[in-house]
C-alpha cells in the first residue's frame, strides 16, 4: 500500500460497571433503554478493548477481525454504527468512501461475562469518529452497537440518559464526575466459576419487558429516584449511601430477572455467598464499607474504598480458598492478610469449596477512550 | 384422673401449599396479610399434624408438648389463639376453665421446611374448637397462630381473604372447591439438600415490607388479578392457565425476596435447576404439564396431573440421580420409567451430582382437619 494514501487510527476503550442498571429496551433496533443508568468506568491499565482501523483507497472491501477471528459485516448493529458515523462526517473528506480494515482485541477474557461488547463498541466508534474527524458526542452511536457501550465513551462516573426522541439521538451518555473526583474508589471483580448455560442479555431483557410487570414499576417509579440519589452520593463522595443504592439496585435488577417468565437467573450460590459476606462485613463494621453489584452473570463486582481492600480481601480469601494463586490475582497489588478471629466469628458463613472463584481483578476508576499515536501500538 | 371428669379431643390437620403466596403482614401481632392468598390442601395420608387435648379439673396447669418437647406458654401467638377460642365458647360450658394438656406431633420432618406450623396451628385450633363446642369459621384464630394455618382449616382449594377489619375478624379462609373437584391433581415435593442458614419467614417478610418497593406494587396491583384468574382456572380445571399463574406467582414472591434489603434468598442452584427442568419439559410437551412453586426454602413443590407423573419423574430421576432409593420415595406409588432420548436432548440440562435431593413425596389434594374418635388414636 502507498503509505501517503493510508489512514491509520488506533484506539483503546474501557469497560464500565453500572451501579444503576440498564435493563429493558423501548426500541430494539436503535437500542433505546426504558430507564437511565449510571456507571463507573474502569481503568484501562488492566481491562480494555483495542481497535485499529486502516482505511485506504487500495482496499477492495471492508473487513473486520475481532480477537483474531474474521467477523461478518452482515450485522445490523455494526452497520447501524457505520452508517451513523458516516452521516456525521464531512462530505468533503477525501477518505470518506475508502474501504477499511478493522482489527479489534480485548485484553481480558471475553467469555468471563465482563461486558466486553461495551468496551468493544466504544472503541470502534471512537476510532471511527477519529478517522472521520467527528468532534460531537458520538455516544449515541456506540449505544447503537451495544447499549451500555455509550457509557464507556467517558471516564469517571457516567450517566446514560434514556432520552425522549424516537430516533434515539438524545439517548446519550455524559460524564457526571471525572475519574479524579473520587480517587480512593477501588473495584474488585470476583470471577465466578459457572458451568451453566449462558442466556444472552439481549434476549433476557426482551423477555423481561414482555413478561415482568414489576419491571415497568421499577423503570418508571424506582430508577428515577435511585439515579438522582446515586448521582448526589457520588458528587458528595458519600460511600455509605452510594453503597446502599448500588446494592439495592443490583438486587432490584435480579428481582426483575427472577420475575421474568420463564425466569432468567444469573446469580448462583457463589454469587449469593459473596453478597452475604458483604452484608456480614458491613454489619461487623457498623457501616457500608463494600458494595456488590452483579450484571448478567454470576460474577460479583465490588465497589469499595482503598482503605477497605486489605481487610475485605482477607474475608474473600478465607471464604473462597484460592486454588491456584499464580494466575489468581490480577490488576493492582493485593496483600494477603490473616482474617481476624472476631471478623471470622461475625461472618458466620461456612468456608466454600476451593475453585468457586476463578480469579480476582483489582482495579480502579479510570479514563475514557484514548487515541494511541505511537505507530508501534497499532494492531495491524 | 377420674374419667368422667376428663374431656379428650384428638384432631389431625393437613399441610397446604400456596399457589398465590402470602408474603407480608399489615399487622404483625394479629397476622393480617397485605394480600389474599390461595392454596391446595394436601392429603393427610402422608403429611399431617396430630394434636390431642386432655382437659380436666384435676390438672394443675396447662402444658404443651410439641414433637416430644415441652413448649412454653409464654408465646404471644399461642396465647392469642387460646384467648380467642375461649371468647367464642359458651360461658356455660362446665369445662371452660379446666386446665389442659396439649400434645402435638407432625408425621413429617419439621426441619424440612414443609410448613409444619400451618398444619400445627390448624390442628390445635380445630381441636380447641371441638373441645369448646364452637361451630363457627375459626380460621381467623388459626391465622393468629401462623398466618397460612388458616388455609389448612379446609380441604381442597382454599382462599385466604386478607379482609379489611382492623381486628382481623374478616381475615379468614374459605374453600373455593373441594378436594373431589379436581381428583387428577397430584403434588410432588422435592426436598432439597441445603446446608445454608435458614432465615425465619416472619423476619424476612417484615424486612420485605420495610424495604421492598416492588412488594407494595405486587400486593396491590398484581396479586388481585392473579388471584381472580387462578380461582377461575381451578374452577374450570384449566391446568394450562393454573400452571402459568402458579409459576409466575412463585417467581414474583422470590423476586420480592431478592428485592428485600438485605436480600433473603431461599432458592439455591438445585431449586433453579428444577425450575429449568419444568420449563424445558413444558416446552417439549408444547403445553404446561407441570408447575413449580417454592415457599420460604429451596424445596420445589410441583403441581401436575396424574397423567404426567410417570414421565416427569423420569426427568427428575435422570437429572437428580437418587442416592439411597430405600427412603427416597414417599407417599403415593411412583414408577420409575426410562427417560426417552428425545426428551433427554430437549432438556439440555447437565445431570446433577447425586445427593442434591434428599427425598421426594408424591401426594394429592385432600380433606381438611378431622376429629379422630377412636380412643386408640389419642396421643396421650
Interface residues (C-beta under 8 A of the other chain):
Chain A: X195 X197 X213 X214 X217 X218 X221 X222 X244 X247 X248 X251 X252 X254 X255 X256 X258 X259 X260 X261 X262 X263 X265 X268 X269 X272 X275 X276 X279 X348 X350
Chain B: X195 X197 X213 X214 X217 X218 X221 X222 X244 X247 X248 X251 X252 X254 X255 X256 X258 X259 X260 X261 X262 X263 X265 X268 X269 X272 X275 X276 X279 X348 X350
